[in-house]
């Protein structure tokens, strides 16, 4: 565990999936296109009329320093966690932090904290409560098979992205393809291209997820109830024409004249089809979680077998865990994202986990704009 220079008071943790009054107020990392289609929870009349006096400048974010080895998985893990907190992070690369600790060290004011990842996150949650990063994740993790936890979290990300695409598609259809003058989105054609890129990313993750279930998860469950997963695999196949059809619709809309009647009709059709896909997927995921995935407990796999099984799942989803990992993580709440990384830590070797975390941090800071990850470590199997 390591040492901690400050003792924190124990608090009652929230449930792993806390109740949120407004789903649009949760803390997620989003890309610029999503900001246009997300409610902020503020009144649209806010700042509509000029204030007679200048609004006060926001207070500067508190500064947190992180010392640690750039090649350390633990360091990259904490760097990613700090991206969620309302702080200014100053990362100080150091193979041996000058505080007498071998593990990563964070410094905030006069506090110097080191130890396990949980120790550091518990301190950060105490100092900066919103958003929470732990929130009873360990209890949740211990009561559900590892591969089931990962599958459920993948469902959550996919559902969030589908709902986002539905809102965006409805907005496009309501405008008839016309630009709303948002400089972030660019012209009407550029916006549709961005929509298409986002959908292509979502489609790739969805296909890898389905392949993971079919190749890794369902064969285990089939041993417990023969024939049970046949209908699930058939549902995967039935949705493929709809998924590919949406992609073709987007290609067609891109070449149409913005605001024309044909463009408006195509956008309305696209909005209808993406809504249909969202409903089908949501129902499909709920049925899996309610009637199929719980059977994993009946398989009575040892902890080691469960972890090897999840590692195989990661192998079958290379894009999701490399250049699409940032996109995937945007669909998770902070607690869920940290749990997912914790599952990766448990089920892969140190080099592989470290490369995944570093890639995620570099993606956030725009250091991998070419979208071409180094796959050697990402796909390195545990020896």
Secondary structure, DSSP 8 states (H G I E B T S, - for coil): ---BSS---------TT---S-GGGS-----HHHHTTS--SS-TTTT-S--SS--------EEEEEEE-TT-HHHHHHHHHHTTSSEEEEEEE-SS-TTS-SS-EEEETTEEEESSHHHHHHHHHHHS-SS-S-TTHHHHHHTS-HHHHHHHHHHHHHHHHHHHHHHHHHHHHHHTT-----TTT-SHHHHHHHHHHHHHHHHHHHHHHHHHIIIIIHHHHHHHSTTTTHHHHHHHHHHHHHHHHHHHHHHHHHHS-TTSHHHHHHHHHHHHHHHHHHHHHHHHHHHIIIIIGGGGGGG---HHHHHHHHHHHHHH-TTTTTTTHHHHHHTS-HHHHHHHHHHHHHHS-HHHHHHHHHHHHHHHTT--TT----HHHHT----
